[in-house]
Amino acid sequence: MTNKNYQQLVEKLSEISYLNGVMSTLGWDQEVVMPMGASEARAQQISALAGVIHERTTDLRLGDCLAALETEDLDGFNALQICNIREARRKYDLETKISKKLVKEMAELSSQGHTVWVAARQDNKFSDFAPLLKRFIKLKKEWAQCVFPDMEQYDANIDNFERGTTMAEITPIFERLKMELIPLIQSIQDRQYQPDSSFLQGTFPVGKQEALARKISKDIGFRFDCGRMDVSVHPFCGGSHPTDVRITTRYKDSDFIESLYAVIHETGHGLYEQGRMLEERDLPASESLTMGIHESQSLFWERMIAQSKNFCVHYFETIQATFPDNLQGATADSLYRAINTCKPDFIRVEADELTYPLHIILRYEIEKGLFDDSIAVDDLPEVWNDMMMKYLGIKPPTDTLGVLQDSHWSSGAFGYFPSYTLGAIYACQFYKTMTNELPDVENKIETGNFAPIKTWLNEKIHRQGSLYTPQDLVHRITGESLNPDYFIDYLKRKYSAIYQL
Ligand code: ZN
């Protein structure tokens, strides 16, 4: 096809994609190998590059190209090309519909935000963080008004991470989760029993942990010829391109499970990136869809596969041989139980899969209240603690362990939290469909035959890029809308068995 406007659009979008790849590599370098002394210089480099990217993404000629294409008859265009135009329009509007003043205010607040939050958290003093939070909510309401004037302001913020998903869809799903999970967690608490996990304590040499994690990541399909695994303070998945995907983890010699499961989680993200379609790799159509769908891929491997009994059976001997002194008396079954314990606690990132959704629902309800003004910022510590009591039966002794624990609000990331739990629900629903379509999934896991599982995810999700909305994608794959029943069934069945309820 030789449409001049489209050719020009492709050139501009490819260049933006290359520049974003450079930015991402710089970010990875900063987290993984950069010497501390370089942080100021690196900040300047990143800021200069961000300026160039901003120029390119708000280039008036890009807008002209899009406007011209939108008046044309797109009959000769294929689905990928139409998707590129649609996605480019969305991004262009997101970048250009807001005033320079608002962009600048948000950027400034965001760079102050982290420092203010770190200090407030350290001093356990919410009142030091509150003024910044108030300003951010005000700015994010303004932002919503500019970019999505027809939407509720909180919906607009959710849309930024999980497009097309609104409170109207999320609230009933979260209400169901509360109704089902709160009593389930309560009955586990009442049981006053915890599986034996003493063999997971002790010393686990980091070198052995790394070799084990690398093996498992490779076994489930991570391509080390198009990726790397390194160490950083917080595990993440980055990299510049589907051919250069970088995952990280961190090691504690007192705990190998945390690191191993972080690697499996990040491998799930990495497989999504490595599995993107082979065509149009530098164009929006090939890009991963949303935060929630991305999280569905990491949680698919971390929970649906690696926290299953079959996975423990397959890897038990390998793990035992890696740490023979520690796991002497353990069995595949005791390993399975030990990595699937449920215990309400204060910190979201350390929560198990059963209590995790309640941490998210609490944040969702608070954000919703902050945006419709039914909750005041100054009341947050009390509101937080009351909800923790209601949902998990525990009350944080400090705000550091409560309302101040997450960094998201300090950078203005409102509407992000629901993606985590939507991802968990997507993962379960995808898994259910996969077990209907692929014979003997459990046996495949138990024999370490992960290739058909990875291929299924590649075809159904990774290669679909941004062609569909999450709603359409879920429907195309599973034949129905997002349905929390599978997630609830999975949790009930699994934890009733482990805790003999
Ligand atoms: Zn993740």
Residues whose N, C-alpha, C, O or C-beta is under 5 A from the ligand:
A	BS01	ZN	E295 S298
